[in-house]
């Protein structure tokens, strides 16, 4: 493995289903993950309420230039859409493609900011939470 390939494997790719990520938020993500953010793939969510959401989500995900192998091996981080139904569908679809739940970012409002601004509050490791919850089954 060349140093360049090794460096690329250590970076993250953000699938952004929400508002644009600012440079400040990007720096916060990199600080929290301790990995560079190599790429941000913006997936604008503007779904037709009169049509089923799953076909619309799948059409949106066709814009992601990943092979089946890349879906399973790329270091993916997700900024979920704010609409809960679409977020739930996105997690189910991503889990199916990736084989695990992706980590997600949680944004929070910056107190007293005018105009409103958001900062990265935490990275939530959904797969770890799922794995821990399985222990409650026994």
Buried (B, 14 or more C-beta within 10 A) or exposed (E): EEEEEEEEEEBBBBBBBBEEBEEEBBEBBBEBBEBBBBEBBBBEBEBEEEEEBEEBBEEBBEEBEBEEEBBEEBBBBBBBBEBEEBBEBBBEBBBEBBEBBBBBBEBEEEEEEEEEEBBBEEBBBBBEEEEEEEEEEE
